[in-house]
Amino acid sequence: MISLHMLVKNEIATLESLVNHVRPYVDEVVITDTGSTDGSFELGQKIADVCFFHPLNHDFAQARNAGLVRCKHSWVLQLDADEWPQRELLGWLRWFLDRGITADGVAIRRENLIDGKPIGENTYEWHVRLFRKYLTYHGALHERLNARKVTRAPDNLLLLHHKSDARQQRQNEFYRQWK
């Protein structure tokens, strides 16, 4: 069984469509909202099984971990609201878990595009996005899981991370202010 966990702030434009896209492949939806002012929190309360507020406090790992403890299933699919898993990937994840794997997590190949264009050497990256619930995140910024035994999803099954240059610039400014 899989819990979808999402950490969100001001994601009204994509939240509902992403949850509706993933819902047939997961058994629970948990949303941790870090302070939305655009109606995302209220929408999350309608479309998720669990939706709660947790302040970011300059610590992504802490906020993600607060959501993980509210997930009731043994596997967690962690997605950001600006990511879109291909249906084939979602189907493969369910199929894969049915095989009784022994790994702690599954790394998924993420395609990063800004305004439809590759971003150089970081266009494709691997991220552990499906993992056992007992794992925790570490690191306030660019947090990582403490997974030891990780397997990879087939590299043709992608997690699409496509965004506008304007959104990327806002994120860059947010990170600059944090350091």
N, C-alpha and C positions, 0 to 999 in steps of 0.2 A: 504494500500500500504506500502511496506517495502523497506527501503534503507539498503543495506549492507555497513557497514563501517569497514575498516581495517586500522590499524596503522602498518606500515611495515618499516623495514630496512634490506636490503640484504637478501631478501626472494625469490630470483629467482628460487630456486629449487622447491618451493611449490606454488607460487603465482598463476600461470596460471591454474593449475589443481584445486585448491580450488575455484577460481572464476568460472570456468566452471562447477564445481559440484553444486555450490550454485545458479548460475544465473537463472535457471528455476523457482526458488522459490522467487526471489526478483524482484523488479521493477527498481532498480538503484544500481550501484556499485560505491562507493566513496572510494578512497585510499589516505591516508595521508602518505607520505613518509618522514621519518625523517633523510635522508641523505645516501641513498644507493649508493654503489660504484660498485655493481655487475650487473647492468642493470635492477634492479627491477623497478626503476622509469620509465625508457623508456618503459618497458613492461606494467606497470600500465597505462601509457598514451594510449596504444593500446587497452587494455582489459576492462578498466573502463569507466564509464560515466564521472567521475571527478577524476583526479589524480593531486595532487599538493604537493609541498614541504613545510614542516613546521619543523623548528628545534626542537629537543627534549628539549634542555635547562634544562635538569635534572628535567623535570616535565611531567610525562605521562598524567596526567589529562588535562593539558593545551593543549597538542598535540591532545588528543582525542577530546576535546571540539572544537578545530579548525576544525576538520573534521565534527563534528556533525552539525555545522552551515551551512555546504555545502550540507548536506543531504536535499532533498526536500520533502520526504514523512514523514508522521506522526509517523511511527514506524521505529526503527533502530535495525538491527541485527548486533551486534558488535562481530567480530571474529578476532583472531590472525592468522597469516599465518601458524602456526604449529598446528592449531586445525582443526578437520574434523567432521562436524555435520553429523550424520547418516541421510540418505534420509528420513527415517520414522520420524525423528525429524523435518526436514524441512517441510514435508507435514503436520505434526501435527500443527506446528506454523501457517501456512496459514489457516488451518481449524479452529484453535482456534481464530484467529483474526476475522474471518468471523462471529463469534458468538457475536460480539459486547461487548467485555469484558470491565470492568471498572477499572482494575488494571493499575498501572503505568508501571509494568514490569513483565517479566517472568523469573524466575530462572531456569537454565538448569543444570542438573547433568553432571559434567565433570569427565571423567576417565583419570587419569594421570599415564602414564607408562613410564619408562626409560629403554631403550633397551628391551622392551617387558615385564618388570617386575613391579609389584605393588611397590609403594613407601611408604608403611606403612599407617599410619592414614590419610594421605592426598591423598590416591589413588582416592578417590571420594570426590568431593567438589561441592557445589552449587554456581553458578555465575549468576547474572542477565545479560543476553546477548541479550534479546529482550526487548525493552523499548520504551516508548514514547519519541519523539524527544525533548520535552521541558526539559527533565532531563539533568543534567550536572554531570561531574565527579569532584571529590575532592580528594586531596592527591597526592603528587608528585610521590611517589613510592607505588606500590600496591593500586592504585587508586580505588575508590568506587563511585557508582552512588548515588544520593540523592533520590532514590525511597522510597516512603512510603508504598504504597500498592502493594505488590508483590505476585504473585501466582507462583506455581511450575508446570513445565512440568512433565508428568509421568516419574517416576524414571528409567524406562527401555529404555527411549529415551535419548541417550547419545551424548555428545560432546566429541569426542576422542581427547586427548592431549597426543600424543605419540611422544617421541623424544629420541635421542641418549644421552648416558652419556656425550659424548664430548660436545654436544650442551648445556646440562644442566650445565656443568662445566664452559663454556664460560659465560652463563647467571649469574651464581653465582659470578664469578669474576667481571662482570659488576656491579652487585648490591653491592659487597663489596667496590668497588672503589667509589661508590656513597655515601655511608654512612659516 
